[in-house]
Amino acid sequence: MSTEISKAQDAVTASTVMRPSNTDGAKAGGVFTVVCHDKDGNFKWQDNFHNLVVNEGLQDMNTKYFKGSAYTAAFYFGIIDGAGAGNTFAAGDTLASHAGWTENTAYSGNRVLVNFGTPTTADPSVITNSGSPSVFTMTSNGQTISGAFLTTVASGTSGVLFSANNFSGGDKSVDSGDTLSVTYSFSLDAA
């Protein structure tokens, strides 16, 4: 007589992988638009280009919004010289130290004040000065301009550099009497 022993066994393993569903984030970025007219008001060229918001600009935004310290609503445009072998921009650039590019000052007066309008309440929220472009009047012939920047001071290097970049379509030529109308649109998007 034989005896058989049988054993049955079931095993169930379960695990859950969860992704956080309530993550918050934000993306920010800006676009410059520069339009050039000659001394008679005739259109010469236009360029639209994205900017690099530098580390100093990001820190300044956080400090002013979340810490509420040393707030100023004054912003100014500067223009970037195109003479030389080309410009480079780095996240570590400041108004006092930006080895890859040079400011062009061949225009009347100081850097031009930016008059921003009211930001939109949509996502993204956009603020722009398109209703009141900032205008540079050039004072020298044969100048080469390669881009623009946004800062907190009308002159000098003691302010905050917020953003800068080159034109997307390469360097542009300007002459005495030409005007450069500069607008900037900055967007904050819930990511």
PyMOL commands that set and color helices and strands:
alter all, ss='L'
color gray80, all
select helices_A, chain A and resi 55-67
alter helices_A, ss='H'
color red, helices_A
select strands_A, chain A and resi 26-37+43-50+52-53+76-81+103-104+112-113+125-128+134-137+143-151+161-166+172-174+179-190
alter strands_A, ss='S'
color yellow, strands_A
deselect
rebuild
show_as cartoon
